[in-house]
Amino acid sequence: MAKLRRALILRVVGCFAPYWRSSLLVALAVVVSSVLGLGTPLLVRTIIDRAIPEHNFSLLGVLALAMIGLTVLSGAIDTGETYLTTLIGQRVMFDLRTRMYAHMQKMALRFFTDTRTGEILSRVTADVGGVQELVTTTASQIFTDLVMVSTTLGIMLYMNAKLTLICLAMMPVFIYPTRKAGTIRRKLSKSVQEKVADVSALLEETLSVSGVLLTKTFGRQRDEVARFSEASQALLKLEIKRAMLSQIFWVSIQTFWAFAPALLYYSGGRAVALGTMTLGSVVAFVTLQNRLFFPLGRLFGVQVQIQGALALFERIFEYLDLVPEIAERPGAPALALRQGKVAFEEVSFGYQTNLPLLRELSFIAHPGQITALVGPSGAGKTTITYLISRLYDSISGAVRIDDQNVRDVTLESLGAAVGVVTQETFLFHSSVRANLRYARPDASDEEIYEAARAAQIHDRISRMPEGYDTIVGERGYKLSGGERQRISIARVILKRASIVILDEATSALDSASERLVQAALEPLTHGRTTIAIAHRLSTVQRAEQILVLQDGRIVDRGHHDDLYRHGGLYAKLVDEQFGQARLLDGTEQGLEVEREAG
């Protein structure tokens, strides 16, 4: 345990290493300020022992001015020190936040499906914010207190060794309770942060647009308030425990500070009466004692703060130490995209090792053609698209793009090659223009307009209150489903991806919106390798290749007409969903076609 603690402390110290020059300036300022601080008690001794008894008013004036000058100079140095320590602390905070965010971006999709969003947000914001006091105040305060204690102790020993030993003799009494309090504080701080994460997760779930809609439509507002109240109550109790622990600790310290001066005045007064010590020296000694006890008290008390901060650092490093499930191999080249041919070679995959979902899957999706994936829910259609984008890695077999294994190329180049349109389109709370330009930041306005025209959405955007500068709202909820979907299609068109994945892109739309989206899909799929999941029959019919999946295997493949004539699972799915219609001539015969299976 001690070895782990040392390793943690060394790692925390390592966060400050890039700023060692500024840290040296802080150290120099602390030493100078501490030495200047010793001047006031010595000046007080001279005033009491010489200036006042000798009625030397000129000396008294000089000493008084010197006291003011020392205070002003020390204050100026302290101001510079505060600036530097704040700068260093904020830089360390910035580094930690950035490292955390960058590391989270590297994590595989599985991490985000297994972890609550509120928990992640709590680690990146609350935990990093929680160590702010340590990196901006406590770290410099420890060094300041050490310098103050060492310099003050030296002067006290020089003035009267006996009184100094009396002061120090009382200090060990407080060491054990201080260390005990620090251990308890650390455990409480970790529990507090865990409860903060719970509250953050609950807020994120229930106060998002989707969460509010669900809560209101099911009439569960009162239940959610009760659930939030319960979580907040648990946090409240922990915060009270932590505050009371700190209060009890400081009451003990203050009690000690009351006993020590009284004992010094008693012992020092006897020394003055016996002529072994001057009155000025006693007054100066008591002043120095306060200068000694305050930093000593903070040094003992700082363990409480450090223990709590270490608990936060442990949570931060716990996330930073997570090994990304999906990672580039060292020196991986960018994907050399030629045509965009996608090939699965004996691919097997399972979200759990002992429960395979895909079994020895093999097929080729050719450039310029549509490959449709159909089958019952849970057959593995969406999982196939995840493997193409390398959101997950297969257990065995290989996924190739233009004969290059997706595991052997950079993730950035792979992401640039694939464009995805899903049923639940995600838009940022920003303008239409910003959401479109997310696909290609260097795109010109004219290129954005061309992509929107191709997606059949330009005219609608132009009629919006602010045109392309209209704010779409949280997740795009100010727009209709069809509008969101066409903006998503325009975004992929603007991206110029060679491989397009359509994952139930029209399944949630009404007939009018579906016709507009289908028209928008024409330019998107033209000349590209297109993999379409569970599209309405109009899209499935025109696919050059339909793969029928069941239990993670391809049980049939071919064109619509051939598959339907052949019977089997595909014909069964068509008959179940479209009322025994015979759609062998490539038309829908007036039927209102609903979503394909899965």
C-alpha positions in Angstrom: 0.0 0.0 0.0 2.8 2.4 0.9 4.6 1.7 -2.4 1.4 2.4 -4.3 0.9 5.6 -2.3 4.5 6.7 -3.2 3.9 5.9 -6.8 0.8 8.0 -6.8 2.5 11.0 -5.2 5.4 10.8 -7.6 2.9 10.7 -10.5 1.1 13.8 -9.1 4.4 15.6 -8.8 5.2 14.6 -12.4 2.2 16.7 -13.5 4.2 19.8 -12.3 7.4 18.8 -14.1 6.8 20.9 -17.3 6.6 24.0 -15.2 9.8 23.6 -13.1 11.2 27.0 -14.1 8.1 28.8 -12.8 8.2 26.6 -9.7 11.8 27.7 -9.0 10.7 31.3 -9.1 7.9 30.5 -6.7 10.4 28.8 -4.4 12.7 31.8 -4.5 9.8 34.2 -3.7 8.7 32.0 -0.8 12.2 32.0 0.7 12.6 35.8 0.4 9.1 36.4 1.8 9.8 34.1 4.7 13.0 35.8 5.6 11.3 39.2 5.4 8.6 37.9 7.7 11.2 37.3 10.4 12.0 41.0 10.5 8.8 42.1 12.3 9.3 40.2 15.5 12.9 41.3 15.7 11.9 44.9 15.1 9.3 44.6 17.9 12.0 43.3 20.3 14.2 46.2 19.5 11.4 48.7 20.0 10.5 47.2 23.4 14.0 46.7 24.7 15.8 49.8 23.3 13.7 52.5 21.6 11.0 52.9 24.3 13.2 52.5 27.4 15.8 54.9 25.9 13.2 57.4 24.7 14.9 57.2 21.3 12.1 58.5 19.1 14.2 58.7 16.0 15.0 55.1 16.3 11.4 54.3 17.1 10.3 56.1 13.9 12.9 54.2 11.8 11.8 50.9 13.2 8.1 51.7 12.7 8.8 52.7 9.0 10.9 49.5 8.6 7.9 47.4 9.8 5.7 49.1 7.2 8.3 48.7 4.5 8.8 45.0 5.2 5.0 44.5 5.1 4.6 46.3 1.8 7.6 44.5 0.2 6.4 41.1 1.5 2.9 41.7 0.1 4.3 42.6 -3.3 6.4 39.4 -3.4 3.4 37.4 -2.2 1.2 38.8 -5.0 3.8 37.7 -7.6 4.0 34.3 -5.9 0.2 34.0 -6.0 0.1 34.8 -9.7 2.8 32.2 -10.5 1.2 29.5 -8.4 -2.2 30.2 -10.0 -0.7 30.1 -13.4 1.0 26.8 -12.7 -2.1 25.3 -11.1 -4.4 26.3 -14.0 -1.9 24.9 -16.5 -1.8 21.6 -14.7 -5.6 21.6 -14.6 -5.7 22.3 -18.3 -3.3 19.5 -19.0 -5.3 17.0 -17.0 -8.6 18.0 -18.6 -7.2 17.9 -22.1 -5.5 14.5 -21.4 -8.7 13.1 -20.0 -10.8 14.3 -23.0 -8.3 13.1 -25.5 -8.1 9.7 -23.8 -11.8 9.4 -23.8 -11.9 10.1 -27.5 -9.6 7.0 -27.9 -11.9 4.7 -26.0 -13.9 2.1 -28.0 -17.7 2.3 -28.3 -18.0 -0.5 -25.8 -16.7 1.8 -23.0 -19.4 4.3 -23.7 -22.2 1.7 -23.9 -21.0 0.2 -20.5 -20.4 3.6 -18.7 -23.0 6.2 -17.8 -22.4 9.6 -19.5 -22.8 11.3 -16.2 -20.0 9.2 -14.7 -17.7 10.2 -17.5 -18.6 13.9 -17.2 -18.0 13.7 -13.5 -14.4 12.4 -14.0 -13.5 15.0 -16.6 -15.1 18.0 -14.9 -15.9 17.4 -11.2 -12.8 15.3 -10.3 -10.4 17.5 -12.2 -12.0 20.5 -10.7 -11.8 18.9 -7.2 -8.1 18.9 -7.2 -7.9 22.6 -8.1 -7.2 23.6 -4.5 -4.3 21.2 -4.3 -2.6 22.3 -7.5 -3.2 26.0 -7.1 -2.9 26.5 -3.3 -1.9 23.5 -1.2 1.2 22.6 -3.2 2.7 26.0 -2.8 1.4 26.4 0.7 3.3 23.2 1.8 6.6 24.6 0.6 5.8 28.0 2.1 5.0 26.5 5.5 8.2 24.3 5.4 10.3 27.4 4.8 8.5 29.4 7.5 8.9 26.6 10.0 12.6 26.0 9.3 13.5 29.7 9.4 11.3 30.5 12.4 12.6 27.5 14.3 16.2 28.6 13.7 15.5 32.1 15.1 13.6 30.7 18.1 16.4 28.3 19.0 18.9 31.2 18.7 16.8 33.4 21.1 15.9 30.7 23.7 16.4 27.0 23.3 14.5 26.1 26.4 11.2 27.9 25.4 11.6 26.4 21.9 11.8 22.9 23.2 8.7 23.6 25.3 6.8 24.6 22.1 7.9 21.5 20.3 7.2 19.1 23.1 3.5 19.6 22.7 3.4 19.0 18.9 3.6 15.1 18.8 0.3 14.9 20.7 -1.5 16.1 17.5 0.3 14.0 15.0 -1.7 10.8 15.4 -5.2 12.3 15.3 -4.1 14.4 12.3 -3.0 11.4 10.3 -6.1 9.5 11.3 -8.3 12.3 10.2 -6.5 12.4 6.8 -7.2 8.7 6.2 -10.9 9.2 7.0 -11.1 12.3 4.9 -9.6 10.5 1.9 -12.3 7.8 2.1 -15.0 10.3 2.5 -13.8 12.4 -0.5 -13.8 9.3 -2.7 -17.3 8.5 -1.6 -18.4 12.1 -2.2 -17.0 12.0 -5.8 -18.8 8.8 -6.5 -22.1 10.2 -5.3 -21.4 13.4 -7.4 -21.0 11.1 -10.4 -24.3 9.4 -9.5 -26.1 12.8 -9.3 -24.5 13.9 -12.6 -25.5 10.8 -14.4 -29.1 11.2 -13.1 -29.2 14.8 -14.2 -27.8 14.0 -17.7 -30.3 11.2 -18.2 -33.4 13.0 -16.9 -32.8 16.6 -18.0 -31.7 15.8 -21.6 -34.4 16.4 -24.2 -35.0 12.7 -24.6 -35.1 12.2 -20.8 -37.6 15.0 -20.3 -39.8 13.7 -23.1 -39.8 10.2 -21.6 -40.5 11.6 -18.1 -43.4 13.8 -19.2 -45.0 11.3 -21.5 -45.0 8.6 -18.8 -46.0 11.0 -16.0 -43.0 10.1 -13.9 -41.9 13.6 -12.8 -42.7 13.0 -9.2 -40.8 9.7 -9.2 -37.8 11.3 -10.8 -37.8 14.1 -8.3 -37.9 11.5 -5.5 -35.0 9.6 -7.1 -33.0 12.8 -7.4 -33.8 13.7 -3.8 -32.6 10.3 -2.6 -29.3 10.6 -4.5 -28.8 14.2 -3.2 -29.6 13.1 0.3 -26.8 10.6 0.2 -24.5 13.2 -1.0 -25.7 15.6 1.7 -24.8 13.2 4.5 -21.4 12.6 3.1 -20.7 16.3 2.8 -21.8 16.9 6.4 -19.5 14.1 7.6 -16.6 15.6 5.7 -17.3 19.1 7.0 -17.6 17.9 10.6 -14.4 15.9 10.4 -12.6 19.1 9.3 -14.2 21.1 12.0 -13.3 18.7 14.8 -9.7 18.7 13.5 -9.4 22.5 13.5 -11.0 22.7 16.9 -8.2 20.5 18.2 -5.6 22.7 16.6 -7.1 25.9 18.0 -7.2 24.4 21.5 -3.5 23.7 21.1 -2.8 27.3 20.0 -4.6 28.5 23.2 -2.4 26.4 25.5 0.9 27.2 23.9 1.0 31.0 24.3 -0.2 30.8 27.9 2.6 28.4 28.7 5.2 30.6 27.0 4.1 33.8 28.8 4.3 31.9 32.1 7.8 30.5 31.4 9.0 33.7 29.7 7.6 35.9 32.5 9.6 33.9 35.1 12.7 34.4 32.9 12.2 38.2 32.7 11.7 38.3 36.5 15.0 36.4 37.0 16.8 38.7 34.6 17.7 35.9 32.1 15.5 37.2 29.3 14.2 40.6 28.2 10.6 41.6 27.9 11.1 42.4 24.2 12.4 38.9 23.6 9.4 37.3 25.3 7.0 39.3 23.2 9.0 38.6 20.0 9.2 34.9 21.0 5.4 34.7 21.3 5.0 36.4 17.9 7.4 33.9 16.4 5.6 31.1 18.1 2.4 32.1 16.2 4.5 32.2 13.1 5.7 28.7 13.9 2.4 27.2 15.0 0.2 28.5 12.1 2.4 26.8 9.4 2.9 23.7 11.6 -0.8 23.5 12.1 -1.4 23.8 8.3 1.3 21.2 7.6 -0.4 18.7 9.9 -3.8 19.7 8.6 -2.7 19.6 5.0 -2.7 15.9 5.2 -6.4 16.0 5.4 -6.5 18.0 2.1 -3.9 15.9 0.4 -5.6 12.7 1.4 -8.8 14.0 -0.2 -7.0 15.2 -3.3 -5.2 11.9 -3.7 -8.5 10.2 -3.8 -9.5 12.4 -6.7 -6.2 11.9 -8.5 -6.7 8.1 -8.1 -10.0 8.5 -10.0 -8.4 10.7 -12.7 -5.5 8.3 -13.2 -7.9 5.3 -13.2 -9.4 6.7 -16.4 -6.1 7.8 -17.9 -4.8 4.3 -17.3 -7.7 2.6 -19.2 -6.3 0.8 -22.2 -8.2 1.6 -25.4 -9.8 -1.5 -26.8 -9.4 -0.2 -30.3 -6.0 1.2 -31.0 -3.7 1.8 -34.0 -0.7 -0.4 -34.4 2.6 1.5 -34.2 3.5 3.1 -37.5 0.1 2.3 -39.1 -0.3 3.9 -42.6 -3.3 5.8 -43.7 -5.9 3.9 -45.7 -5.0 3.9 -49.3 -8.5 4.4 -50.7 -8.9 3.4 -54.3 -12.5 2.2 -55.0 -14.0 1.5 -51.6 -14.5 -2.3 -51.9 -15.5 -3.8 -48.5 -14.8 -7.5 -47.9 -15.6 -9.7 -44.9 -13.5 -12.8 -44.7 -14.7 -15.5 -42.2 -15.5 -12.8 -39.7 -16.8 -13.8 -36.2 -17.7 -11.4 -33.4 -19.5 -11.3 -30.1 -20.1 -8.5 -27.6 -19.3 -11.2 -25.0 -16.6 -13.6 -25.6 -18.7 -16.7 -24.9 -21.7 -15.5 -26.9 -20.8 -15.0 -30.6 -23.2 -12.9 -32.6 -21.6 -13.1 -36.0 -20.3 -16.5 -37.2 -17.7 -16.9 -40.0 -19.3 -14.1 -42.1 -18.0 -13.7 -45.7 -19.2 -11.3 -48.4 -18.0 -8.5 -50.7 -19.7 -5.1 -51.0 -18.7 -3.8 -54.4 -18.0 -0.1 -55.3 -20.9 1.7 -57.0 -23.4 -0.9 -55.7 -25.9 -1.2 -52.9 -25.6 -4.1 -50.5 -28.7 -4.5 -48.4 -28.7 -6.3 -45.0 -32.0 -7.8 -43.9 -33.1 -10.2 -41.3 -34.9 -10.3 -37.9 -33.9 -8.1 -35.0 -30.7 -9.2 -33.4 -29.3 -10.9 -36.5 -26.2 -8.7 -36.4 -26.9 -6.2 -39.2 -25.8 -3.1 -37.3 -22.9 -5.0 -35.8 -21.6 -5.6 -39.3 -21.4 -1.8 -39.9 -19.6 -1.3 -36.5 -16.9 -3.6 -37.7 -16.4 -1.7 -41.0 -15.9 1.5 -39.1 -13.8 -0.4 -36.5 -16.0 0.7 -33.6 -15.4 -2.9 -32.5 -12.8 -5.5 -33.6 -13.7 -8.9 -34.8 -12.8 -12.0 -32.8 -11.5 -13.8 -35.9 -11.3 -13.2 -39.6 -10.6 -9.9 -41.4 -12.5 -6.9 -42.5 -10.9 -5.3 -45.5 -11.3 -2.1 -47.5 -9.6 -2.2 -50.9 -7.8 -5.3 -49.7 -6.4 -3.5 -46.6 -7.2 -4.9 -43.2 -8.9 -2.2 -41.2 -6.8 -3.1 -38.2 -3.6 -2.1 -40.1 -4.6 1.5 -41.0 -5.0 4.7 -39.0 -8.4 5.2 -37.4 -8.5 8.8 -38.7 -8.2 7.7 -42.3 -10.7 5.0 -41.8 -13.2 7.4 -40.3 -12.7 9.8 -43.2 -13.5 6.9 -45.7 -16.9 6.0 -44.1 -20.0 8.0 -43.9 -23.0 6.9 -41.7 -26.6 7.9 -41.8 -28.6 6.4 -38.9 -32.2 6.4 -37.8 -31.4 8.6 -34.8 -29.6 11.5 -36.3 -27.4 13.5 -33.9 -27.0 17.3 -34.4 -25.1 19.6 -32.2 -26.8 22.5 -30.5 -25.5 24.9 -33.1 -26.4 26.4 -36.5 -27.3 24.4 -39.5 -24.2 25.6 -41.2 -22.0 24.5 -38.3 -23.6 21.0 -38.3 -23.0 20.6 -42.0 -19.4 21.9 -41.9 -18.6 19.4 -39.1 -18.2 16.9 -42.0 -15.5 19.0 -43.6 -14.3 22.2 -41.8 -12.7 23.6 -44.8 -15.8 23.4 -47.0 -16.9 26.6 -48.6 -20.4 28.0 -48.3 -21.1 27.1 -51.9 -20.1 23.5 -51.3 -22.4 23.4 -48.3 -25.3 24.7 -50.4 -24.6 22.1 -53.1 -24.6 19.3 -50.6 -27.9 20.6 -49.1 -29.5 20.8 -52.6 -28.4 17.3 -53.3 -30.0 16.2 -50.1 -33.3 18.0 -50.9 -33.0 20.3 -47.9 -31.6 23.6 -49.3 -35.0 25.2 -49.9 -36.3 24.3 -46.5 -33.2 25.7 -44.8 -33.5 28.9 -46.8 -37.0 29.4 -45.5 -35.9 29.1 -41.8 -35.8 32.3 -39.7 -32.0 32.7 -39.9 -31.4 30.4 -42.9 -28.2 28.4 -42.5 -27.4 30.3 -39.3 -30.6 28.9 -37.6 -29.9 27.1 -34.3 -31.3 23.6 -34.5 -31.6 23.1 -30.7 -30.5 20.2 -28.5 -29.9 17.2 -30.7 -31.8 19.0 -33.5 -35.1 18.8 -31.8 -36.3 22.1 -33.3 -36.4 20.3 -36.7 -38.7 17.6 -37.9 -37.4 14.0 -38.3 -37.3 14.3 -42.0 -35.4 17.6 -41.8 -32.8 16.2 -39.4 -32.4 13.2 -41.6 -31.8 15.2 -44.8 -29.3 17.5 -43.0 -27.5 14.3 -41.9 -27.5 13.1 -45.5 -26.2 16.5 -46.7 -23.4 16.2 -44.1 -22.3 12.8 -45.4 -22.5 14.1 -49.0 -20.3 17.0 -48.0 -17.9 14.6 -46.4 -17.3 12.8 -49.7 -17.0 9.4 -48.1 -16.3 6.5 -50.5 -18.3 4.1 -48.3 -21.8 4.9 -47.1 -23.7 3.1 -44.4 -27.4 3.6 -44.1 -28.7 2.2 -40.8 -32.5 2.4 -40.9 -32.3 5.9 -42.2 -36.0 6.2 -43.2 -37.7 3.8 -40.8 -39.1 6.4 -38.4 -40.4 8.8 -41.1 -43.8 9.4 -42.5 -44.6 8.8 -46.2 -43.9 12.4 -47.3 -40.7 12.7 -45.4 -39.6 9.3 -46.7 -40.0 10.3 -50.3 -37.9 13.4 -49.7 -35.2 11.4 -47.9 -35.2 8.7 -50.6 -34.7 11.4 -53.2 -31.8 12.7 -51.1 -30.3 9.2 -50.9 -29.9 8.9 -54.6 -27.0 11.3 -55.0 -25.5 10.0 -51.7 -25.3 6.4 -52.9 -24.4 7.1 -56.5 -21.0 5.7 -57.3 -20.3 4.8 -53.7 -20.1 1.5 -51.9 -23.4 1.5 -50.0 -24.4 -0.8 -47.2 -28.0 -0.4 -46.3 -29.7 -1.8 -43.2 -33.4 -2.5 -43.0 -34.5 0.1 -45.5 -38.0 0.2 -46.9 -38.5 -2.1 -49.8 -38.0 0.6 -52.4 -34.3 0.7 -51.4 -33.9 -3.0 -50.8 -35.4 -3.8 -54.2 -32.9 -1.8 -56.1 -29.9 -3.3 -54.2 -27.5 -5.2 -56.4 -27.0 -7.6 -53.5 -29.3 -8.5 -50.6 -27.7 -10.4 -47.7 -30.3 -12.3 -45.5 -29.0 -12.8 -42.0 -30.2 -15.1 -39.3 -28.5 -16.0 -36.0 -25.3 -14.2 -37.1 -25.0 -16.1 -40.4 -25.8 -15.3 -44.0 -28.5 -17.7 -44.9 -29.3 -16.4 -48.4 -28.0 -13.8 -50.8 -29.1 -12.4 -54.2 -31.5 -9.9 -55.9 -35.0 -9.2 -54.6 -36.9 -11.1 -57.3 -34.7 -14.2 -57.1 -34.8 -14.3 -53.3 -38.6 -13.9 -53.2 -39.1 -16.6 -55.8 -36.8 -18.8 -53.9 -38.9 -18.5 -50.8 -37.2 -19.0 -47.4 -36.6 -16.4 -44.7 -36.6 -13.4 -47.1 -39.9 -14.3 -48.7 -41.3 -14.9 -45.2 -40.2 -11.5 -44.0 -41.7 -9.8 -47.1 -45.0 -11.6 -46.7 -45.3 -10.9 -43.0 -44.7 -7.2 -43.4 -46.4 -6.5 -46.7 -49.5 -8.5 -46.6 -48.7 -11.4 -48.9 -48.0 -8.9 -51.7 -46.1 -10.2 -54.7 -43.6 -7.6 -55.6 -41.8 -9.4 -58.4 -42.1 -6.6 -61.0 -40.0 -4.1 -58.9 -42.9 -1.9 -57.9 -44.7 -1.4 -54.6 -48.2 -1.8 -56.2 -49.6 1.1 -54.2 -48.8 -0.3 -50.8 -47.6 1.9 -48.1 -44.3 0.2 -47.3 -43.2 0.1 -43.7 -39.7 -0.7 -42.4 -37.9 -3.8 -43.3 -37.2 -6.4 -40.6 -34.7 -5.7 -37.9 
